Amino acid sequence: MTARQDDAGTLKLDDLDIDILRSLNANARKSFRDIAKELQVSLTTVSNRVRAMEKNGVIQGYIPVIDPEKLGYDIMVVIGIKVIHGRIVETERDLAKEPGVFAVFDSTGEWDAIMLARFHNRGQLNEFVKKVLDHENVDRTYTQVVLNVTKYENRVLV
């Protein structure tokens, strides 16, 4: 990979980089040797390209894709948060540390932040919402319980 950035600062990847990412997206445990054979390039080429994408932050890590329901996380929620005192970043950082929280976003519109979280049961959810409301910078929240997930994708499709 030759690290090239466009005018917006986005790294430009060539076709081989994209093919390597697609292969890793399909199976991050696939060996570099298997990727090289699949793409008909040398093992050294794949290894160098992956290391360069890691160094440039394109690839930030490798994780297993886990089914949260198999671990007893039966409740997923979307929580909108209205922050007072203009302390959005500080409040988001505090709340992001809470167990069960797996995403926190700045947002436009009525809510300053949107948070996604998982819980084993209603009791955990109830305690969590009350804890969020007790935060010194939180004015109010809204909580929506997810009933069914049609699509949820952590991978960035390339």
C-alpha positions as protocol buffer text, in pm:
chain_id: "A"
residue {
  index: 1
  type: MET
  ca { x: 0 y: 0 z: 0 }
}
residue {
  index: 2
  type: THR
  ca { x: 123 y: 340 z: -89 }
}
residue {
  index: 3
  type: ALA
  ca { x: -36 y: 584 z: 154 }
}
residue {
  index: 4
  type: ARG
  ca { x: -194 y: 846 z: -68 }
}
residue {
  index: 5
  type: GLN
  ca { x: -445 y: 1093 z: 63 }
}
residue {
  index: 6
  type: ASP
  ca { x: -702 y: 1285 z: -134 }
}
residue {
  index: 7
  type: ASP
  ca { x: -787 y: 1651 z: -69 }
}
residue {
  index: 8
  type: ALA
  ca { x: -1022 y: 1552 z: 217 }
}
residue {
  index: 9
  type: GLY
  ca { x: -746 y: 1351 z: 389 }
}
residue {
  index: 10
  type: THR
  ca { x: -898 y: 1012 z: 303 }
}
residue {
  index: 11
  type: LEU
  ca { x: -646 y: 740 z: 230 }
}
residue {
  index: 12
  type: LYS
  ca { x: -667 y: 611 z: -125 }
}
residue {
  index: 13
  type: LEU
  ca { x: -634 y: 236 z: -157 }
}
residue {
  index: 14
  type: ASP
  ca { x: -560 y: 53 z: -479 }
}
residue {
  index: 15
  type: ASP
  ca { x: -750 y: -251 z: -608 }
}
residue {
  index: 16
  type: LEU
  ca { x: -517 y: -498 z: -437 }
}
residue {
  index: 17
  type: ASP
  ca { x: -560 y: -326 z: -98 }
}
residue {
  index: 18
  type: ILE
  ca { x: -937 y: -341 z: -143 }
}
residue {
  index: 19
  type: ASP
  ca { x: -921 y: -712 z: -237 }
}
residue {
  index: 20
  type: ILE
  ca { x: -711 y: -786 z: 73 }
}
residue {
  index: 21
  type: LEU
  ca { x: -961 y: -599 z: 293 }
}
residue {
  index: 22
  type: ARG
  ca { x: -1250 y: -789 z: 137 }
}
residue {
  index: 23
  type: SER
  ca { x: -1077 y: -1118 z: 207 }
}
residue {
  index: 24
  type: LEU
  ca { x: -1010 y: -1019 z: 569 }
}
residue {
  index: 25
  type: ASN
  ca { x: -1369 y: -896 z: 604 }
}
residue {
  index: 26
  type: ALA
  ca { x: -1493 y: -1239 z: 502 }
}
residue {
  index: 27
  type: ASN
  ca { x: -1259 y: -1413 z: 747 }
}
residue {
  index: 28
  type: ALA
  ca { x: -1011 y: -1215 z: 956 }
}
residue {
  index: 29
  type: ARG
  ca { x: -845 y: -1541 z: 1062 }
}
residue {
  index: 30
  type: LYS
  ca { x: -750 y: -1631 z: 706 }
}
residue {
  index: 31
  type: SER
  ca { x: -374 y: -1671 z: 673 }
}
residue {
  index: 32
  type: PHE
  ca { x: -173 y: -1431 z: 462 }
}
residue {
  index: 33
  type: ARG
  ca { x: -60 y: -1736 z: 265 }
}
residue {
  index: 34
  type: ASP
  ca { x: -424 y: -1822 z: 178 }
}
residue {
  index: 35
  type: ILE
  ca { x: -498 y: -1460 z: 87 }
}
residue {
  index: 36
  type: ALA
  ca { x: -188 y: -1448 z: -136 }
}
residue {
  index: 37
  type: LYS
  ca { x: -294 y: -1769 z: -311 }
}
residue {
  index: 38
  type: GLU
  ca { x: -652 y: -1642 z: -352 }
}
residue {
  index: 39
  type: LEU
  ca { x: -536 y: -1310 z: -501 }
}
residue {
  index: 40
  type: GLN
  ca { x: -244 y: -1460 z: -696 }
}
residue {
  index: 41
  type: VAL
  ca { x: 20 y: -1239 z: -537 }
}
residue {
  index: 42
  type: SER
  ca { x: 317 y: -1317 z: -315 }
}
residue {
  index: 43
  type: LEU
  ca { x: 292 y: -1377 z: 57 }
}
residue {
  index: 44
  type: THR
  ca { x: 536 y: -1087 z: 111 }
}
residue {
  index: 45
  type: THR
  ca { x: 309 y: -853 z: -86 }
}
residue {
  index: 46
  type: VAL
  ca { x: 7 y: -940 z: 128 }
}
residue {
  index: 47
  type: SER
  ca { x: 208 y: -914 z: 449 }
}
residue {
  index: 48
  type: ASN
  ca { x: 355 y: -575 z: 352 }
}
residue {
  index: 49
  type: ARG
  ca { x: 17 y: -440 z: 241 }
}
residue {
  index: 50
  type: VAL
  ca { x: -158 y: -548 z: 562 }
}
residue {
  index: 51
  type: ARG
  ca { x: 120 y: -404 z: 780 }
}
residue {
  index: 52
  type: ALA
  ca { x: 101 y: -74 z: 591 }
}
residue {
  index: 53
  type: MET
  ca { x: -278 y: -60 z: 634 }
}
residue {
  index: 54
  type: GLU
  ca { x: -235 y: -132 z: 1005 }
}
residue {
  index: 55
  type: LYS
  ca { x: 32 y: 139 z: 1036 }
}
residue {
  index: 56
  type: ASN
  ca { x: -189 y: 393 z: 856 }
}
residue {
  index: 57
  type: GLY
  ca { x: -490 y: 310 z: 1072 }
}
residue {
  index: 58
  type: VAL
  ca { x: -700 y: 156 z: 795 }
}
residue {
  index: 59
  type: ILE
  ca { x: -699 y: -173 z: 987 }
}
residue {
  index: 60
  type: GLN
  ca { x: -735 y: -97 z: 1357 }
}
residue {
  index: 61
  type: GLY
  ca { x: -760 y: -448 z: 1496 }
}
residue {
  index: 62
  type: TYR
  ca { x: -911 y: -792 z: 1463 }
}
residue {
  index: 63
  type: ILE
  ca { x: -1208 y: -907 z: 1669 }
}
residue {
  index: 64
  type: PRO
  ca { x: -1444 y: -1204 z: 1669 }
}
residue {
  index: 65
  type: VAL
  ca { x: -1803 y: -1136 z: 1566 }
}
residue {
  index: 66
  type: ILE
  ca { x: -2002 y: -1244 z: 1871 }
}
residue {
  index: 67
  type: ASP
  ca { x: -2379 y: -1297 z: 1896 }
}
residue {
  index: 68
  type: PRO
  ca { x: -2478 y: -1093 z: 2205 }
}
residue {
  index: 69
  type: GLU
  ca { x: -2797 y: -1294 z: 2254 }
}
residue {
  index: 70
  type: LYS
  ca { x: -2590 y: -1613 z: 2297 }
}
residue {
  index: 71
  type: LEU
  ca { x: -2431 y: -1439 z: 2598 }
}
residue {
  index: 72
  type: GLY
  ca { x: -2766 y: -1340 z: 2746 }
}
residue {
  index: 73
  type: TYR
  ca { x: -2787 y: -982 z: 2621 }
}
residue {
  index: 74
  type: ASP
  ca { x: -3155 y: -997 z: 2529 }
}
residue {
  index: 75
  type: ILE
  ca { x: -3224 y: -623 z: 2542 }
}
residue {
  index: 76
  type: MET
  ca { x: -3069 y: -367 z: 2307 }
}
residue {
  index: 77
  type: VAL
  ca { x: -3162 y: 0 z: 2336 }
}
residue {
  index: 78
  type: VAL
  ca { x: -3112 y: 329 z: 2158 }
}
residue {
  index: 79
  type: ILE
  ca { x: -3092 y: 620 z: 2402 }
}
residue {
  index: 80
  type: GLY
  ca { x: -3110 y: 986 z: 2304 }
}
residue {
  index: 81
  type: ILE
  ca { x: -2944 y: 1223 z: 2550 }
}
residue {
  index: 82
  type: LYS
  ca { x: -2998 y: 1596 z: 2596 }
}
residue {
  index: 83
  type: VAL
  ca { x: -2687 y: 1747 z: 2755 }
}
residue {
  index: 84
  type: ILE
  ca { x: -2681 y: 2068 z: 2958 }
}
residue {
  index: 85
  type: HIS
  ca { x: -2394 y: 2314 z: 3007 }
}
residue {
  index: 86
  type: GLY
  ca { x: -2248 y: 2240 z: 2661 }
}
residue {
  index: 87
  type: ARG
  ca { x: -2051 y: 1947 z: 2804 }
}
residue {
  index: 88
  type: ILE
  ca { x: -2128 y: 1699 z: 2528 }
}
residue {
  index: 89
  type: VAL
  ca { x: -1783 y: 1545 z: 2480 }
}
residue {
  index: 90
  type: GLU
  ca { x: -1716 y: 1509 z: 2854 }
}
residue {
  index: 91
  type: THR
  ca { x: -2060 y: 1356 z: 2911 }
}
residue {
  index: 92
  type: GLU
  ca { x: -2022 y: 1115 z: 2619 }
}
residue {
  index: 93
  type: ARG
  ca { x: -1683 y: 1001 z: 2748 }
}
residue {
  index: 94
  type: ASP
  ca { x: -1827 y: 937 z: 3095 }
}
residue {
  index: 95
  type: LEU
  ca { x: -2123 y: 740 z: 2963 }
}
residue {
  index: 96
  type: ALA
  ca { x: -1911 y: 545 z: 2714 }
}
residue {
  index: 97
  type: LYS
  ca { x: -1727 y: 385 z: 3009 }
}
residue {
  index: 98
  type: GLU
  ca { x: -2045 y: 222 z: 3138 }
}
residue {
  index: 99
  type: PRO
  ca { x: -2080 y: -156 z: 3099 }
}
residue {
  index: 100
  type: GLY
  ca { x: -2321 y: -249 z: 2825 }
}
residue {
  index: 101
  type: VAL
  ca { x: -2262 y: 67 z: 2620 }
}
residue {
  index: 102
  type: PHE
  ca { x: -2118 y: -26 z: 2282 }
}
residue {
  index: 103
  type: ALA
  ca { x: -2158 y: 296 z: 2081 }
}
residue {
  index: 104
  type: VAL
  ca { x: -2187 y: 668 z: 2154 }
}
residue {
  index: 105
  type: PHE
  ca { x: -2238 y: 931 z: 1884 }
}
residue {
  index: 106
  type: ASP
  ca { x: -2269 y: 1309 z: 1860 }
}
residue {
  index: 107
  type: SER
  ca { x: -2587 y: 1383 z: 1671 }
}
residue {
  index: 108
  type: THR
  ca { x: -2782 y: 1661 z: 1511 }
}
residue {
  index: 109
  type: GLY
  ca { x: -3141 y: 1744 z: 1594 }
}
residue {
  index: 110
  type: GLU
  ca { x: -3317 y: 1738 z: 1928 }
}
residue {
  index: 111
  type: TRP
  ca { x: -3072 y: 1500 z: 2098 }
}
residue {
  index: 112
  type: ASP
  ca { x: -2707 y: 1591 z: 2156 }
}
residue {
  index: 113
  type: ALA
  ca { x: -2590 y: 1232 z: 2177 }
}
residue {
  index: 114
  type: ILE
  ca { x: -2716 y: 889 z: 2080 }
}
residue {
  index: 115
  type: MET
  ca { x: -2604 y: 582 z: 2271 }
}
residue {
  index: 116
  type: LEU
  ca { x: -2645 y: 213 z: 2196 }
}
residue {
  index: 117
  type: ALA
  ca { x: -2635 y: -35 z: 2485 }
}
residue {
  index: 118
  type: ARG
  ca { x: -2715 y: -397 z: 2568 }
}
residue {
  index: 119
  type: PHE
  ca { x: -2853 y: -548 z: 2886 }
}
residue {
  index: 120
  type: HIS
  ca { x: -2936 y: -892 z: 3020 }
}
residue {
  index: 121
  type: ASN
  ca { x: -3274 y: -786 z: 3158 }
}
residue {
  index: 122
  type: ARG
  ca { x: -3513 y: -498 z: 3228 }
}
residue {
  index: 123
  type: GLY
  ca { x: -3369 y: -450 z: 3575 }
}
residue {
  index: 124
  type: GLN
  ca { x: -3025 y: -370 z: 3436 }
}
residue {
  index: 125
  type: LEU
  ca { x: -3179 y: -135 z: 3181 }
}
residue {
  index: 126
  type: ASN
  ca { x: -3381 y: 40 z: 3452 }
}
residue {
  index: 127
  type: GLU
  ca { x: -3073 y: 93 z: 3671 }
}
residue {
  index: 128
  type: PHE
  ca { x: -2873 y: 219 z: 3376 }
}
residue {
  index: 129
  type: VAL
  ca { x: -3132 y: 474 z: 3262 }
}
residue {
  index: 130
  type: LYS
  ca { x: -3158 y: 610 z: 3616 }
}
residue {
  index: 131
  type: LYS
  ca { x: -2779 y: 634 z: 3637 }
}
residue {
  index: 132
  type: VAL
  ca { x: -2767 y: 827 z: 3309 }
}
residue {
  index: 133
  type: LEU
  ca { x: -3038 y: 1064 z: 3433 }
}
residue {
  index: 134
  type: ASP
  ca { x: -2837 y: 1121 z: 3753 }
}
residue {
  index: 135
  type: HIS
  ca { x: -2534 y: 1240 z: 3553 }
}
residue {
  index: 136
  type: GLU
  ca { x: -2472 y: 1605 z: 3633 }
}
residue {
  index: 137
  type: ASN
  ca { x: -2473 y: 1709 z: 3266 }
}
residue {
  index: 138
  type: VAL
  ca { x: -2776 y: 1512 z: 3148 }
}
residue {
  index: 139
  type: ASP
  ca { x: -3101 y: 1705 z: 3119 }
}
residue {
  index: 140
  type: ARG
  ca { x: -3322 y: 1429 z: 2981 }
}
residue {
  index: 141
  type: THR
  ca { x: -3320 y: 1109 z: 2780 }
}
residue {
  index: 142
  type: TYR
  ca { x: -3544 y: 900 z: 2561 }
}
residue {
  index: 143
  type: THR
  ca { x: -3504 y: 526 z: 2541 }
}
residue {
  index: 144
  type: GLN
  ca { x: -3619 y: 300 z: 2262 }
}
residue {
  index: 145
  type: VAL
  ca { x: -3604 y: -77 z: 2300 }
}
residue {
  index: 146
  type: VAL
  ca { x: -3501 y: -261 z: 1985 }
}
residue {
  index: 147
  type: LEU
  ca { x: -3758 y: -532 z: 1912 }
}
residue {
  index: 148
  type: ASN
  ca { x: -3590 y: -701 z: 1618 }
}
residue {
  index: 149
  type: VAL
  ca { x: -3264 y: -654 z: 1429 }
}
residue {
  index: 150
  type: THR
  ca { x: -3301 y: -680 z: 1053 }
}
residue {
  index: 151
  type: LYS
  ca { x: -2942 y: -580 z: 978 }
}
residue {
  index: 152
  type: TYR
  ca { x: -2648 y: -500 z: 1201 }
}
residue {
  index: 153
  type: GLU
  ca { x: -2302 y: -484 z: 1045 }
}
residue {
  index: 154
  type: ASN
  ca { x: -1980 y: -388 z: 1222 }
}
residue {
  index: 155
  type: ARG
  ca { x: -1759 y: -445 z: 921 }
}
residue {
  index: 156
  type: VAL
  ca { x: -1696 y: -165 z: 676 }
}
residue {
  index: 157
  type: LEU
  ca { x: -1785 y: -302 z: 338 }
}
residue {
  index: 158
  type: VAL
  ca { x: -1527 y: -224 z: 71 }
}
